[in-house]
Amino acid sequence: MPSKVSIEVSPMPTPLLLLRPSGVYVRFFVPGDLQPSVGSRYLVRPLHQPPGDRARLVAARMGMALSIAFDSIRKGVAVDLDELLGRVREGTLKELTLDDVTLADGTRIGKAQIDSPEDAAMFGELMRRSSAAEQPEVTHARAARRTQQMRDASERLSGPRKPVLMLSKVIDDHLGDLGRARLHPKTVLESRHTLRLFAGILGDDVPVAELSQDHVRTFFDGVRWWPSNATKRPTYRDLPVQQVIELAKTNQEPEPAAWTIAKHRQRLSVFFASLLKGGHLASNPLDGVRAISTPDSEDTGEPFTDDDLKAIFDPVAFPTWACKYPHRWFGPILGLYSGARVNEIAQLRVEDIDTIDGIPGFFVRQGGKGQSIKNKNSRRFVPLAKPVVEAGFLTYVEEVRQAGLEQIFPNLPNSTGLGFGRQLSRQFSVYIKKQGVSAKGQGFHGFRHTIASRLDEAGASASAIGALTGHGTGQTVLEKFYIDRRSLPDRVATLAKFSPPVRLPGYSAGLFGLST
């Protein structure tokens, strides 16, 4: 149905808003003479909007569209009501402008534009008044004055219209919130990058309440062409986002890694979660949009071979890769000599590093903010192997303590609530593939199976291995291994049986320049 019509308009069906568990719906009564044609006494449709002004606007526009559609049906014109209401709801019927409208009492209005709930309510009131009593024909100007009087009365009752909240505004607010929450500056910078791309790919500033799965899909269709280091390369750095993407397609730039796409999704998830909590969205636009498969989602954790371990801890490649962040340096080292899960290592806090009866080690436990454990068998104290101590791990821990930091690896965020280990896991997976360790599904979890399988080959018992790794061994509870001093010498002796064919790099004090 065209957005501009010249037609006699029946009284507007009154919208009744219904709040259901699945969202906000609107119900319209179908006039009795049209019920056989429509096949129903009522029309009930979802609004796909949160409760509030936006929902009322969409409902009012639906009512105006129905008033026109009902007149058309009476004149024998076939109207697809589902399509019509769907176009109004989704916004493809951009504005409802009525030209040369004749009311029931003969009043003619040259033009009426309906773009707010108040407009629709006042126009509906005009139609109801004209139907209730015959009035002499009035001019367009008189009808316009009456409409303005009704608008003024409405504003006196309900106050001025609330401005539409736009995407650009909530992005600025969200980034400000991240900064005020004192998240790591790199986390804020990465979120700024993702949201800049999101807004740039969508093109126009979008009302927040209208964000949908289609916007998310448009973003992912665009970001898959975003070139690596585009903001630094002269070819792209001064171009708008959409032009960068078009040029990248022309230049056949390689697609970003799966983890890059996954990071964008995580940041969008945090952004949408804040909008949901603020009442700006009725549902998460990411819901129902399938996530890309990433290395750790396929991590089967096969044991590393000797050649794998030599490639991972290559004396040149490993320090070059690891010197960027402390979690890269000590995360794999701890993983190799403890078999701990990636999140167990990534979430370590200063208070988790301790010495018991002269034996240094770390606690795997759930106590600090954001910490979690897989199950009750996971709670344990893991001795530090001699090569780990000699590699300078305790020196680094003391630097963290002196800097007044709580997290052993302060560069690892847990902004999604899914654990501190995700970034370490994906960075490690990308690194080992570059080193030729490319077996399908291989990742950080391989350390866990490596130490377990090799200790088994060395004759260690299942219970001794489980005491180190936190694996269940058929016993009902393994918590006796958690702080049981009697078992500590056995755990140290068991760990001493593990001798991988690698030499760990020595840590140089002050390498990461830690500060509060």
N, C-alpha and C positions, 0 to 999 in steps of 0.2 A: 504494500500500500504506500502511495507517495506520502511524503512528509507534509506537503501543502495541498489543501483540498478546498473546494468551494461547495458547501453542502449545508443543509438544514440539520442542526445538531439536536439530538434528544437529550433529556436530562442526563447528567453524568452518573453512571453507576457508582454508588458509594463504596469505597474500598474499606474492608474490615481487615486489619492486621492481626495475624495469628502467630504467636510465638511458640514454636515447637522445638523438641530436642535437636532436630536436624537443621533448624534455622528459622528465619522469619518468612511467613507466607502471607499472601493477600487473598481475600475471598470477595467475589462480586456476585450479586444476584442477577440472574438472567431474566429479563422481562418475560411475562407469561406468554405473550404471543410469539416469542422467539424460542422458547424452551424446546418445542418439537424440532426446530431446525438445528439448534445447537446440541440437543441431546442431553441436556443437563439443566438442573435448576440453579446450580451455582458453578462458577469458575474459580478454582483454587490453584494458585501458582506460587512457586518459590520465588523470592525476590533476590536471593544471592547477595544480600547486603546485611550489614550488622544493624541491630535496632537503632533507630534514631532518624535524623533528618533525611539521610540519603534513602533509607527504606521508604519513608513517607513520600519523597519525591517520585521514586520509581512507581510506587502504587498509584499516585495521583496521575502520572503520565499514562499509566495503563488504563485508568478509568476514562481519561479523555479519549484515548485511542479506541476504547470499546464503544464510547458514545457514537463515534463516527462509524465504526464497524457495524453496530446494530442498525443504524439508518440505512447503510448500504445493503445489509441482508434483507431488510424490509422491501427494498426496491429491486430485489431479485439478483443482486450482485453477490457472487460467491466470495467469501472471505475466509482465509485460513487463520483462525483465531490463535492457534498455537504459534504460528510463525510471527504473527503481528505482535503478540505479547512477548515473545522471545526477543524480537528486535528492540522493543522498548526496553526490556530488562537488560539486554547486553549492550545497549547504547548505540546500536547501529542506526536507530531512528534518532539522529542527533538532536533535533529539536522538533517540537510539535507546534507548528505555526498554522493557524486556521485563517483562511482568507474568505472574505465575503460571507460571514456567518449570519444566518437568520435564526433568531430565537423563536420560541413557540408563540410569543405574543406579537410577533412581527418586527421586533427590534432587530436592526441590522448593525453589525459591527464589521468594519472594513478589515481589521486584522487583529488577531489575538495570539500572542506568543506565550506558550506555557513552558517555563523552564524552572519552576520552583513549586514546592508544595503549596505555598501561599497563592501563587497564580492560579493553580488548578482549583484550589478551594474557592477562591473568589469567582472564577469563571463558572464553577459548578453552582455557586449560590445565585449568580445571575440567571442561569438556566432554570433553577428551581423557582425563583421568583416569577420568571416569565411564564412558567407553566401554571403557577398557582392562581394567577389572576390576569385577565386581559388588560393590557395597558396600551395607551396610544403609541404609535410609532415614534421613536426618538432618533435623533441624529447620532452619527458615530461619535461626535465630540461629547454628547451627553452620556453615552454609554461609557466612554473612556473615563469621564469624570467620576461616574459611579464606581468603576473598577478601581480608580485611584483612591476613592474614599474607603472602599473595602480593604484595600492594601494597607492604608494608614491605620485603620482600625485593627487589622490583624497584627501589625507591628507593635501597636500600643499594648496589645494583649500578650504577645509572645516575645517581644523584644526584637532587636535587629537580627537579620539573618546571620547565621554563623558562616564564616568563610570556609570554603572547601579546602581541606587539608591536602596538600600536594606532596608528591614523592620527594622533590628537592628539599622541602622543609624537614621531613622526617629523617632523611638521610643526614642532614646537618645535625639534627638533634641526637640521632643515634651515635654518630661519631663523637659528639661532645660528651655523651654519657660514657662511652668507652674510655675517653681520656680522664674524665672525672673519677672513674672507678679505678684509676691508676693501673690499668693494664699495661703490659709491656709496650713501649712505643712501636715496636715492630708489628705487634698484633693490630694496633690501631691503623698503622700504615697499610697493612695488608687488607684490612676491612675497607679502608678508604678506596683502595685500588679496585676491589670487587664492586663496590657500590657505584663508583664512577663509571665502570663498564656497564653495569646494569642500567643506570639512567641513560647513558650514552647510546646503548643499543636500542632501548625502547624509543629513543628519539625525542618525543614530546614529553613535557612534564605531565605525569599521570595523577589523577586523584587517587589517593591511597585506598579509599574504599572500593575502587574498581580493579585493584590488582588481582590477577587471576592466574590460573595455570597457563593460559596462552601467553601471558607476559613472561613467565618463567621459561617456557619453551622457546620463545623468541630470543631470550637471553642466551640460552645454551646453544641455540643454532648459530648465534653470532660469535660467542666467546671461543668456540672451537676453531675459529680462524684468527684469533688474536695472536700476533707473532711474539716470539720470545724477545724480551727486552725492548719492546716497541717504544717505550717512553725514552729510551736512551739512543736509539738508532736514528741517524739523520733522516733516513727515508720516511720514517713514520712519526717522529716525536712531536712535530708541530701540527699534526692533522687531527681533526675531530674523530671521535671513536668510530663512527660509521664509515668514514673515508678510509681509516686504517684497515678496517675489515675488508672493504671492497678491494683495496690495493693488495692486501695480503692474499686474497683469493687469486687475483691476477698474477701475482708473483709465485703462486703455488707454495706458500710457506707451509712447513710441516705443522701438523696439529699439536696442541699442547699435550703433555703427558696426562694420563688418567688421573694422577694425583693432583695435578694443577686444577683440573675440572672439579675434582672432589673438594678441594680447598674452597673454590668459589661457592660450591653448594653449602659447605659448612658455614661460611660467613653469611650467606643469604638466610640460612636457617636461624642463626642468631638474630639477624635483623628482623625477620618475620615474627620470631617469638616475642620480641620486644613490642611489635605492633599489636600482636594478639593480646598481650598483657595490658597494653594501654587502651584496649577496646576499639582500636582503629580498624581491625580486620575481624571478620566473622569466622574465617577459616584460613588455614595456612596454604598459600598458593603452591607450596612445594609438595603438599600431600597428593599422592597419585602420580607424580612425575618420577619415573624410575631413576634411581641413582646409577652412575657409571660404576662398573666393576673396577676395584682398585687392588694393588698388590696384596695388602694385608687381608682383604676379603677372600683371597685365594691361597693364603699362607698355610700350606699343609705341614710345614715344619719338618721336612726330611733332614736327617743328620747331614752335617757338612763333611765332605771328604777332606783328606789332608791337603789336596791341591786347592780345594775351596778355601780352607782356612789360610793357606799361604797367600792366596790371591786377596783375601779380605784384609789381612794384616800385612800387606805388602809394605816394606820399610819406606818406600817413597810415596806411594799412592795414598795409604791410610793417613799418615800425618797431614798430607796436603788437603785431603777431604775433611778430616776431623778437626783441624785447627780453627774452623769457623765458629763452632759452638762446643761447649763442654759436654753436652749430651752425646754429640757425635764421638768425642774422644773416649769418654769413660763408659758410655752406654754399652757399646759392643764388648768392651773389656769385661765389664761386670757380667754381661750376658754369657760370654764365653766361659768364665770361671765360676758361675753360680747356677746357670740354667734357669734363672728367674725369668718370669714373663716380662714382656716389654713394658707393660704398664706398672708392674711391681717396681721396676728399676726407675722408670721415668717419674714416678710420684714420690720418690724418696725425699725426706726432709732431714734437716740437720739433726733433729732429735732422734732420727731413726738410726744414726751411725753411733755405735757404742762399743765399748770393750768390756767383756765379761771374763773374769778370771784370766786376764792377760791376753785374751783372744779377741782381736778386733773383728767386727762384722756389722751387719745391718739387719734391722727388723723389717719383715714384711707384715704389715698390719693396717688396720683401718682406724685411723684416729684423727689425723689432720684434715684440714679442709680439702675436699675433692678426692681424698684417698678412698680406695675401694679394694676389696680382695675377691677372688673368684668364689671361694668357699672356705669352710672352716679348716680344711686341711692346709690351706695356703698360709695360715699364720705360723711364722717360724722366725728363727734367728739364723742367718746364713753367715758362716765365717768367711772372712776375706782370705782368698788364696795368697800365698807368699808372693807370686808374680804380680798380683794386683797391688799389694802394699809397696813392693819394690818399684812399681811403675809410677808411684807418686799420688795414688788416690787419696790417701789421708792428708797429704800436703794440700791438695785441692780442697778437701772438705774443710780444713782449717781456714783457708782463704774465704770460703763461703761464710763460715761462722764469723770471721772478723769483719766481713762486709755487712753483717747484720741481716743477711738474707735467710729465708726460711726454707725455700726449695733448693735442693742440691743442684738441680738443673733449672735455673730461673728463666731460661729462654723457651721452655716448653709450656704452652698454654693449655688450659682445659676449658676454653670458652664455650664449647659445645656441650659440656657435661658428659662427654663420652670417654673421658680418661686422658691423662697426660701423655700416653704412649703413642698416640696416632701419628704425630709428626715425626717422632724418632723412627717409627716403623716404616713409614713411607720413604723417608730420606735414606734409610739404610737399604731398603729394597732397590731404590734407584741406583745407589752406589754399587752394590754387589753385581748388578746386571752389567754395569760398565766394566767391572772387573772380570767379567766372563762367567760369573755364577748365575746362570740363566735358566736353571731347571724350573719347570712350571710350578708355581706355588711356593717357591723358596723365599724365605724371609728371615726376620729376626728370630722367629720361633725355632728356627733350625738349631740355634745354640742350645735350646732346652733338650732337644732330642739327641744332640751330639754328646753332651756330658752324660746323659742318662745311658745311652747305648755304650759309650766307652768305659764308664764305670762298671757296667754290667760285664763287659768283656774282661775287665781287670779283676773280676771276682767279687765285687761289692754286692751286698745283699739288696733285695728290693726295698727293705725297710730303711737301710742306710741311705740309699739313693733318694727315697721319698722324703727322708728327713731334710735333705738339702734342697730338693726341688719343690716340695710341697705336693707331690703326687700322692693320691690315695693308694694304699697298698693292701686293701682288703681288711684292714683293721677298722674298727668303728670310729676311732678318734686318733688323730696324729698330733694333737695339741701338746702331748708330752715332750715333743721335740722343740716346742716354741722357746722356752727359756731353761729347760732341764739341763743344769750344769753337768750332770753325770754323762750326758750324751755328747757334750761338746768335744772332748778329745776324739771320740769316735768319728764325729763329723769332720774334724780337721784331718784325721788319718784317711778318711774316705776321699776327701777332696785332694789330698796329696797324691792319690793314685791317678789323677787326671793330669796328663802331660801332653798337651797338644803341640804340634811341631811349629810353633810360632814364637817370635821374640817380640814382646810388647814394647812400644815406644816409651821412652822416659818423658815424664811431664816436667816442663820447665815452669817454675813458680812465676805467677803473674801473667801467664800466657793469655788469659781471657780478660784481664783487667777488670775484675769484679769490683763493683761499688754499689752502695745503697741507692 
